[in-house]
Amino acid sequence: MVSCLPAHAVVLRYRPKVGEMTKHKVSMSGRMETSMAGTAVPGATMRMEMTGAIDLAEKALSQTEETTRVENRWLGGKISVKMDGQSQSVDVPTGRMVVDVDPRGRAVKLIEAAMEDQSLTPQAMGPDFQTMVGWSEFGAFPEGDVKVDDTWSDEIKLPTGEEGPEITLQISSRLLALTTFQERKCAKIRTSFEGPMTFDLSKMAPADEEAEGEMEAVLQGDMVWYYDYENSVYVYAEGAVGMNMTMSMSAPEMPAGEMTMNMLMNVKYALAQ
């Protein structure tokens, strides 16, 4: 009960109202460097810059004591890529993801995920794309009440599809303030996260082709976010998400090769007006 809490303490929980929809706009900018071994120019590095914006919608479909079933929708957007002085813009396909989220804000089960372009899934578009929808998964709430300057940590296994990579994140958070932000009572929280990813690339090959390989990567980031704890609404977040990846793959008619990629994206996540 609130009356039993220490002064200026709060219990943070995720219990959105079933049927209510919130919309967000995610804007991002960043860069990526990729190098390939075994190419005509071994060690050659390809650099690209990326900017973009995506519109999202979130709606609680149902709720039990243990979880809230949440539907996330991609409503469209555009990403621009600049490389070797050339720029190209691509439309982000619309899509839908349904996950079960526990009261501490942790996604515990992926129910379904589908993109308008059937060749793409949230996993296939990369973990950086996945975090644009599920960044709040990186900010699990603590077990009990917290007050300003309290810290907490957690280990989270992000749910993916049967063919998705295994992602386990170590998370550290600090309550920076209990404040009013955009006329909402919010908890201002800083969260840092880091964790490895592994993926069997043979599962990506067409059924009539044999291929072997694996991807190993480290996903990391730092976010400051505002959470309306009275209405269970993620109001605003900004920070950086990075990934360092090594991928090796071979096939009967393709020599073995290795690719390394380093990516850093600055991300902002805001309620749509």
Backbone hydrogen bonds, N-H to C=O, Kabsch-Sander energy under -0.5 kcal/mol:
donor,donor_aa,acceptor,acceptor_aa,energy
4,C,1,M,-1.5
5,L,2,V,-1.7
9,A,6,P,-1.5
10,V,146,V,-2.5
12,L,10,V,-0.6
13,R,11,V,-0.6
14,Y,103,P,-3.0
15,R,13,R,-0.7
19,G,60,A,-2.8
20,E,17,K,-1.6
22,T,58,E,-2.5
24,H,56,L,-2.0
25,K,270,A,-2.7
26,V,54,I,-3.0
27,S,25,K,-0.5
27,S,268,K,-2.3
28,M,52,G,-2.4
29,S,266,N,-1.9
30,G,50,M,-2.6
31,R,264,L,-2.0
32,M,48,M,-2.5
33,E,262,N,-2.5
34,T,46,M,-2.8
35,S,260,T,-2.3
36,M,44,A,-1.0
37,A,258,E,-3.0
43,G,36,M,-1.4
44,A,41,V,-2.3
46,M,34,T,-3.7
47,R,45,T,-0.5
48,M,32,M,-2.3
49,E,82,K,-2.4
50,M,30,G,-2.7
51,T,80,S,-2.1
52,G,28,M,-2.1
53,A,78,K,-2.0
54,I,26,V,-2.6
55,D,76,G,-2.8
56,L,24,H,-3.1
57,A,73,R,-1.9
58,E,22,T,-2.9
59,K,71,E,-2.1
60,A,20,E,-1.0
61,L,59,K,-0.6
61,L,69,R,-3.3
62,S,69,R,-1.0
64,T,67,T,-3.0
68,T,101,V,-2.6
69,R,62,S,-2.0
70,V,68,T,-0.7
70,V,99,V,-3.3
71,E,59,K,-3.2
72,N,70,V,-0.6
72,N,97,M,-3.7
73,R,57,A,-2.9
74,W,95,G,-2.0
75,L,55,D,-3.1
75,L,73,R,-0.6
76,G,55,D,-0.6
77,G,92,V,-0.5
78,K,53,A,-1.9
79,I,90,V,-2.7
80,S,51,T,-3.4
81,V,88,Q,-3.3
82,K,49,E,-2.7
83,M,86,Q,-3.0
86,Q,83,M,-2.2
88,Q,81,V,-2.4
90,V,79,I,-2.9
92,V,77,G,-2.3
95,G,74,W,-1.4
96,R,114,A,-2.8
97,M,72,N,-2.9
98,V,112,E,-2.8
99,V,70,V,-2.4
100,D,109,K,-2.6
101,V,68,T,-2.6
101,V,99,V,-0.5
102,D,106,R,-2.6
105,G,102,D,-2.4
107,A,105,G,-0.5
108,V,100,D,-3.0
109,K,100,D,-1.2
111,I,98,V,-2.7
111,I,109,K,-0.7
112,E,98,V,-1.5
114,A,96,R,-2.6
115,M,120,L,-0.5
116,E,94,T,-3.6
118,Q,116,E,-0.8
120,L,117,D,-2.4
125,M,121,T,-2.0
126,G,123,Q,-1.6
129,F,126,G,-0.6
130,Q,126,G,-1.8
131,T,127,P,-2.1
132,M,128,D,-0.7
132,M,129,F,-0.8
133,V,129,F,-0.7
133,V,130,Q,-1.1
134,G,130,Q,-2.4
135,W,131,T,-1.0
137,E,134,G,-2.0
138,F,135,W,-2.0
139,G,136,S,-1.9
141,F,104,R,-2.9
146,V,10,V,-2.6
148,V,8,H,-0.6
149,D,175,L,-3.5
150,D,147,K,-2.4
152,W,173,S,-2.0
154,D,171,I,-2.0
156,I,169,L,-2.6
158,L,156,I,-0.7
158,L,167,I,-2.1
164,G,161,G,-1.5
166,E,198,T,-1.9
167,I,158,L,-0.5
167,I,165,P,-0.5
168,T,196,P,-1.2
169,L,156,I,-3.3
170,Q,194,E,-3.1
171,I,154,D,-3.0
171,I,169,L,-0.6
172,S,192,S,-2.6
173,S,152,W,-2.9
174,R,190,R,-2.0
175,L,150,D,-2.3
176,L,174,R,-0.9
176,L,188,K,-2.5
177,A,188,K,-1.4
179,T,177,A,-0.6
179,T,186,C,-2.5
181,F,179,T,-0.6
181,F,184,R,-2.6
184,R,181,F,-1.1
186,C,179,T,-3.4
186,C,184,R,-0.7
187,A,227,Y,-2.4
188,K,177,A,-2.9
188,K,186,C,-0.6
189,I,187,A,-0.6
189,I,225,W,-2.7
190,R,174,R,-2.2
191,T,189,I,-0.5
191,T,223,M,-3.1
192,S,172,S,-2.8
193,F,221,G,-2.2
194,E,170,Q,-1.6
195,G,219,L,-2.2
197,M,217,A,-2.7
198,T,166,E,-1.1
199,F,215,M,-1.7
201,L,199,F,-0.9
201,L,213,G,-1.1
202,S,213,G,-0.7
203,K,200,D,-1.5
204,M,201,L,-1.8
205,A,201,L,-0.6
205,A,202,S,-0.7
209,E,206,P,-1.9
211,A,209,E,-0.5
212,E,250,S,-2.8
214,E,248,S,-1.8
215,M,199,F,-2.3
216,E,246,T,-2.8
217,A,197,M,-2.1
218,V,244,N,-2.2
219,L,195,G,-3.0
220,Q,242,G,-2.6
221,G,193,F,-2.3
222,D,240,A,-2.2
223,M,191,T,-3.0
224,V,238,E,-2.6
225,W,189,I,-2.8
226,Y,236,Y,-3.0
227,Y,187,A,-2.1
228,D,226,Y,-0.5
228,D,233,V,-2.9
229,Y,185,K,-0.8
229,Y,227,Y,-1.2
230,E,185,K,-0.6
232,S,228,D,-1.2
233,V,228,D,-1.5
235,V,226,Y,-2.1
235,V,233,V,-0.8
236,Y,226,Y,-1.2
237,A,269,Y,-1.9
238,E,224,V,-2.1
239,G,267,V,-1.9
240,A,222,D,-2.0
241,V,265,M,-2.8
242,G,220,Q,-3.4
243,M,263,M,-2.3
244,N,218,V,-1.9
245,M,261,M,-3.2
246,T,216,E,-3.1
247,M,259,M,-3.2
248,S,214,E,-2.3
249,M,257,G,-1.8
250,S,212,E,-2.8
251,A,254,M,-1.6
254,M,251,A,-2.1
257,G,249,M,-1.8
258,E,37,A,-0.7
259,M,247,M,-3.2
260,T,35,S,-2.4
261,M,245,M,-2.6
262,N,33,E,-2.4
263,M,243,M,-2.6
264,L,31,R,-2.2
265,M,241,V,-3.0
266,N,29,S,-3.5
267,V,239,G,-2.8
267,V,265,M,-0.5
268,K,27,S,-2.8
269,Y,237,A,-2.9
270,A,25,K,-2.2
271,L,235,V,-1.6
272,A,23,K,-2.8
